Amino acid sequence: ALLGRIVTIPYFPLSGDMLKGIVKLQLNLIKRRVADNHNAELTYTDGLIDHIVGRCNDPDSGGRMIDNIITNTLLPDLARQFLNRSMDHAEFKTVVVDNVDGEYRYSIN
């Protein structure tokens, strides 16, 4: 009787394009937060997207790994950059986030 009530839902790993789409959605949320809280424009490069997707090598984690990478590495580092600017009383209007050789690079003007 139990087997008759079970509905099987197949699990398919996310493709690279789907992972890139999830990364862009997450980064666009950060972009909106930067615009709302700092009145600045945040942009990101394809190198950053490729780096984040490249670190998602566990097919079982799906999009959760993207959130972990952004929340635990990118956001704290970006917040440090903003705090340093705030402590120096420096204003900024544009922020470009890139990844070069596995390191986040920021261009804040």
C-alpha positions as CSV (number, residue, x, y, z in Angstrom):
1,A,0.0,0.0,0.0
2,L,2.9,2.4,0.8
3,L,4.6,1.9,-2.6
4,G,1.3,2.7,-4.3
5,R,1.3,6.1,-2.6
6,I,4.9,7.1,-3.3
7,V,5.5,9.4,-6.2
8,T,9.0,9.1,-7.7
9,I,10.6,12.4,-8.6
10,P,13.8,11.9,-10.6
11,Y,16.8,14.0,-9.6
12,F,18.9,15.5,-12.3
13,P,22.1,17.4,-11.5
14,L,22.1,21.1,-12.5
15,S,23.9,21.9,-15.7
16,G,26.6,24.6,-15.9
17,D,24.2,27.0,-17.5
18,M,21.7,26.5,-14.7
19,L,24.4,27.1,-12.1
20,K,25.5,30.3,-13.9
21,G,21.9,31.4,-13.8
22,I,21.6,30.8,-10.1
23,V,24.9,32.7,-9.5
24,K,23.6,35.6,-11.5
25,L,20.4,35.7,-9.5
26,Q,22.3,35.7,-6.2
27,L,24.7,38.4,-7.4
28,N,21.8,40.5,-8.6
29,L,20.4,40.4,-5.1
30,I,23.7,41.7,-3.8
31,K,23.7,44.3,-6.5
32,R,20.2,45.5,-5.4
33,R,21.4,45.7,-1.8
34,V,24.4,47.7,-2.7
35,A,22.3,50.1,-4.7
36,D,19.7,50.5,-1.8
37,N,22.2,50.7,1.1
38,H,25.1,52.6,-0.5
39,N,23.7,54.3,-3.5
40,A,26.3,52.7,-5.7
41,E,26.3,50.4,-8.7
42,L,27.8,46.9,-8.3
43,T,28.9,45.0,-11.4
44,Y,30.6,41.7,-11.7
45,T,32.6,39.9,-14.4
46,D,32.2,36.6,-16.1
47,G,35.4,35.5,-14.4
48,L,33.6,35.8,-11.0
49,I,30.7,33.7,-12.3
50,D,33.0,31.1,-13.7
51,H,35.0,30.9,-10.5
52,I,31.9,30.4,-8.3
53,V,30.4,27.8,-10.7
54,G,33.9,26.1,-10.9
55,R,33.8,25.6,-7.1
56,C,30.5,23.9,-7.2
57,N,31.9,20.5,-7.9
58,D,29.5,18.4,-5.8
59,P,26.5,17.5,-8.0
60,D,24.5,16.5,-4.9
61,S,24.6,20.0,-3.4
62,G,23.0,21.8,-6.4
63,G,22.5,25.5,-5.9
64,R,23.1,25.3,-2.1
65,M,26.9,25.4,-2.7
66,I,26.5,28.7,-4.6
67,D,24.9,30.3,-1.6
68,N,27.6,29.0,0.7
69,I,30.4,30.3,-1.4
70,I,28.8,33.8,-1.8
71,T,27.7,34.0,1.9
72,N,30.9,32.7,3.4
73,T,33.6,34.2,1.1
74,L,32.4,37.0,-1.2
75,L,30.0,38.9,1.1
76,P,32.4,39.1,4.2
77,D,35.2,40.3,1.9
78,L,33.0,42.8,0.2
79,A,31.7,44.1,3.5
80,R,35.3,44.6,4.7
81,Q,35.9,46.7,1.6
82,F,32.9,48.8,2.3
83,L,33.7,49.2,6.0
84,N,37.3,50.3,5.2
85,R,35.9,52.9,2.9
86,S,33.4,54.1,5.5
87,M,36.1,54.4,8.1
88,D,38.1,56.6,5.7
89,H,35.0,58.6,5.0
90,A,35.4,57.8,1.3
91,E,32.4,57.7,-0.9
92,F,32.1,55.4,-3.9
93,K,29.7,55.1,-6.8
94,T,30.8,52.0,-8.6
95,V,32.0,48.6,-7.5
96,V,33.4,46.0,-9.8
97,V,33.9,42.5,-8.5
98,D,36.2,40.1,-10.4
99,N,38.1,36.9,-9.6
100,V,41.7,36.6,-10.8
101,D,43.6,33.4,-10.0
102,G,41.2,32.3,-7.3
103,E,41.2,35.7,-5.5
104,Y,38.5,38.3,-5.4
105,R,39.4,41.6,-6.8
106,Y,37.5,44.8,-6.2
107,S,37.6,48.1,-8.0
108,I,35.8,50.6,-5.9
109,N,35.5,54.2,-7.2
